Amino acid sequence: MFRALVKFYIPVYSFVLFTAALYGLCLLFSKAAERPWLKAAGALTILLVILIGAGMITASRSLDFDVNIFLEKLMQVTTWLSILLPIFMILNLVNEVRHQKVISISKNLFTYLMSLITFSTSLLAIFLAQNLIKERLLSQESSGVNQQEYSTAQLFEERTFTDKRGNKIRYRFMKPVNYDPKKKYPIVVCLHHGGAHGSENIRQVEGSEAPWLANYENKRKYPAFLFVPQCPKGRSWLDPIIASTVFEAMAALELEFSIDVKRRYVMGISGGGYGSWHFASVHPEMFAAAVPICGAGNTGFASKLVNVGIWAFHGENDALAPVSGSRDMIAGIKKAGGKPRYSEFPGAGHDIWKNVHSTPGLLDWLFANRRE
């Protein structure tokens, strides 16, 4: 249902902007313009319409990473500017009341007092609203977490990384068993499926291959760092801002811990499978190997993966992620001279995790990969 409504987003939003523009013009050029605060509100409304409209047009035509970062900051600016509108309206009300004779106290004292109350109340409202919304979202997300998801996540250290642009990514992290800083260990980036998006920093563990890698046998046989980021709702691993923040978080971890930069691996399920193809494609120099499960990539980047170890998995009858996504990427890499591995399970659908886990030699192959 929600996908069906998406097509109405741009028309409805455009209509709202058009209505706001008319409202701003009325405040600027009607008798209301005689009131300075109403005139200021009209000018601000027109400015916001121009900024938001220009941002929408630019976003629809550009996929450039730096442009996306600029637009995100622009939207933050417009959000804060919009808060001035009710303040202008309240100040106009104060001005109107001040000129009435029903007030017996000093006009100046009344004006200063009302202005102070207006600004104090506005700042308090902004602060409370931000925290209320944040707590509400976290509460809603956490309320849907079951005991199994919560228990599994507690095995991993809870962390948050903020990049140089202010973007945040929440993640879970596990160090190798008997970690020795004098030794080098590989790192596995575990990307979760589409049902684990959020910011509660819990669901993504069960929604990835991390529990399998962290079980009693595997974490002792294959000591490695496990990095399990959580993609925010409404975003994806293919989002350049999300991908960049994940890469920066990895760089920060490599400064903090003894990580073997020649043995970086990425593996993901479903949406994480798409992310695994994407991460390895945009930064093939970073990863020694990738294990995309039920995913797809951009075949235009297939030639870049010739020197990356690839073992892809897919179910023949996958109705959610067409099997052609894996087949086309594997064919493209082979055509470019690479030697990827591919396992397709006959008659299987989207739920092939157990098939993958029971594949002989998978982890031996994964941890044997090393970049020259």
N, C-alpha and C positions, 0 to 999 in steps of 0.2 A: 504494500500500500504506500509506504513512504517513498519507494523508488518512483511510483507513479506520480507522486506529487512534486518530485524534483523539477520536472519540466515547467512547473508554474512559478518556480522561485524567481527567475530573472524578470518575467513580466510583472509579477506582483511587487517585487522590490523596486522596479523601475517606476511603477505607478506611485508607490509611496514617496520616492524621491521627487517625482513630478509634483505631487501634492504639497510636499514640504517646500519646494521651490516657489509655488504659488503663494503659500502662506508667508514665506520670507519676503516676497515682492510686495504683498499687501502691507506688511509692517513697515516696509521701506518707503512706499510711495502713496500710501493712504493717509488719512488724518492721524492715524496712529503714530506716524513718524514725528509728530510734534512732541511726543514723549521720548526723551533721550534713551531710556532703558529699553523701550519697545523697538526703537530704531536700531539699537545695538543688537537686540535679539534677532531682528530681521536680517541684519548684515551677517551675523554669525550663522544663521540658518542657510543663507545662500552660500557662504563659504563651505559649510559642511556638505551641502549637496554637490558642490563642484568637486571637493576632495574625494568623497565617496564614489561619485559617478566616474571620475577619472580613474580611481583605483579599480573599479569593476571592469571598465573597458580594458585597462592595461593587463589585469589578471587574466582576462579571457583571451588575450592575444600573445602573451609572453610566458615562456617556461624557463626564462633565465633565472638562475639561482639568486644572484645579487638583487635582481628586480623583485623576486618574491620576498626577500628579507626586507627590502625597502617598503614594500606594500604592507607587510605585517606591522612594521613600526608606524606607518602612516595610519593604519586602522586604530592603533593604540592611541595616537594623537587625537584622532577624531572622537574617540570615545571620551577622552578627558575634556575635550572642547565642548562636547554636547552637554556636559554637566553644568556649563555656564548658563544654558538656556533657562532652566527653572530659577536660577539665581537672579538673572535679569528680570524675570517676571515678578519675583518677590520684591525686588528693589523698586520696580515700577509701582507695585501695590503700596509699598512704604511711602513712596513719593506722593501718591494720590491721597493717602490718608493724612499725610503731614499737612496738606493744604486745606484740610477740612477744619472747621472751627469747633468741632465737638471734642477735640482733645484739649484738656485744660493744662497739661504739663508742658514744659518747654519743648518747642518744636525741635530744636537742635538736639536736646537730650534724647527725645523720642527717636529721632532719626538715627543717631549713633547707636542707641540701644538695639533698635530693630535690625540695623545693619550687622551689628556684632552677633545677634542671635541668628540671623540668616546665614552668615558665613560659618559660624560654629556648628549650626545644625546641618548644613550641607556637607561640611567636612566629616562630621560624625556619621552622617548617613552613608557617605561614600565608603568610609572605613568599615562600618557594620555590614553594608551590603556585600562588599568584597569578601569578607570573612564568612558571612552567612551563605553566600553562593558556594564558596569553596568547601565549607563544611557540609553543605547539603549534597553536593556532588560526591564528595568522598563517602558520605553516609549512604547514599543511594548505591554507590558501587560496592562498598564493603558489605552491605546488607545482602547482596546477591552471591557472596562468596561462601561456598560450602566448607565444611570442616576439613575435608580432604585437601582442598586447595590451600586452605590456611595452614594446615599442618605441614604440607610439602614446602610451602614458601618459607616457613620458619627455619628450615634447614639451611637456607641461604641468607647471607648478610644483606640487609636492606640499605640501599644507597640512592642518592640523587646527584646528578651531575648538571651543572649549569655552564653552558659554553660562553665564549667571549661576547656573543650577541645577546645574552640573557635568556636563550632558549634552554628549557629544562628537559631532562629525560630521567625517569625513575627506572631503577634496575635492581636486580638481585645478583649477588656475586658469591661465588664459592672458591676458596683456595684449594690447592691440591692437598691430599692427605700427607701429613708430616712435612709440610712446606719448609723448604730450606732456601733462604734468600741467596745462598751461594750457588744454587743450581738454576738452570733455565727450564721453564715449563711452557708447554703450548697453551694456547687459549682458544676456547670454542665459543663462538657467538651463537646463541640459541634464540632463534626468532619464532615468536608464537604465531598461532593462527588468528583468523579474524574475530573469533569469539572472545578473545582475551584482551581487547583494547580497553584502556582506562587509565586511571592514575592512582588506584589503591595500592599498586605495587605488590600484588598477590597472584592474581589469576594467570599472569603470563608464564609462571613456572610450570604449572600443570598443562598449559597450552603449548608447551614446547617439548623438545627432546631432553631438556635438562634433567628431569627425574630419572630417565633411563641412564644418562651418563653419570648421574650421581648415586646410583644404587651401590650397594655394598661391594659387589664384585668389580664393576667397571671403574669406580673411582680409585680403586687400589691397583687395578691392572693397568689403567691408563691415567696416571696422575696429571691433571690439567686444571687450569683456571676455567671456570664456567661463568660466562657473562650473559645475563638474561635481561635485556632491556624491555620496557613496556611501551608500546606505541599508543599515544593518546587517541581518544575517540575522535572520529571524524578525519583522522590522518591515516597514512599508510607508510610502509617501509620504502615505497617508491618516492615518497615526498622528499625533495632535495634537502629541506631543512631538517627533517627527522634523520635522514641518512647522515648528513654532515655532523649533527649533534652526537650520533652514535659513534662515528669515527673519532671525534674529538674526545669522547669519553674513553675510548680504547687507548688513545694516545696518553691520556692522563693516568690510566691504570698501568701503562707500560713504564711510566716514570716512577710509579709508586711500588710496583712489584717486579719480580724477576721473571719477565715474560720473554719467551723466545719469539722474536719478531719474524723468524723464518718459518714458524709453525703456527700461523693464524688460520683458523678454520671457521666456516660458517655453515650452519644447517638450519633448516626451517620447515615447518609443516603448513601446507595450504597457502594462506597469505604469507606465511613465513617462507614458504617455498619460492614464491614470487620474489620475496625480499632477498633470499639467498642468491638467486640468479642475478638480481639487480646489484647487490653489494659486490659480488665477484666481478661483474661486468664493468662497473664504473671505477673500481679500484682493483684490477687484476694483479697489480704489483704487491698488494697487501696480503692476499690470501694464498695459502699453499693448496687449499682444497675447499670444495663446497659440496654439500649434500642437499640438493633441493628435492623436497618431497611434495608431489602433487602441485607443482608450480608451473611457471612459464616465464620466459624472458624475452628480451628484444633481440631478435635474430640478427639485427644489424651489428650487435656487439659480439656475435659468436666467435669471430676471428681473434678477439682479445683474450679468449679463454683457452687458447691452445696450450698455454703453459701452466694452466691451473688444473689441479686434480679435480675431476668432476665424476660424481657417481649420483645419478638422478634416479628417482623412483616415481612410479605412477601406476594407477589402476586402469585397466583397459576400459572399463565402463564408468569412469568418473563423470558424474553428472554436474558437479559443481565447478570443477577445474578441468576442462577438456584435455584429454590425453595428448592432443596435437601440440599443446604447449611444450611438453617435454620432448616429444619426438622431433619437433622442428628445431629446437635448440641443439639437440644431440647431432642431428643431421648437419646443421650449420657448422658446428665445431669440427666434425669429421671432414667436411668439405674443405675447411681451412687448414687441415693437416693435424688436428688434435686427435687424442685417443681417449675420449670420455667413456665412462662406464654407464650402462643404463639397464635398469631392471623394471620390467613391466609385468604386472601380475594379471594373468588372464581371468576375465570374469569379475575382477574386483572393482569396487567403486571408490569412493573418496576415503573411506576409513581403512587405511592400509598400514597403520602404525605398527601393529603386531607383526605384519609381514616383513616390514623393514627391520625391526628389532631381531627377528629370527634369521636374517640373511647372514650366512656364514662369511666371516672374514671382514665385515664392514668396518668395525672399529680398528682392526689391525691395519687395514688399508688406509683409513683416515689418518691415524697418528704416524704412519710411516711417511706421509707426504711432507716434503720440506722444500722451501724455495731456495734456489741457488743464490 
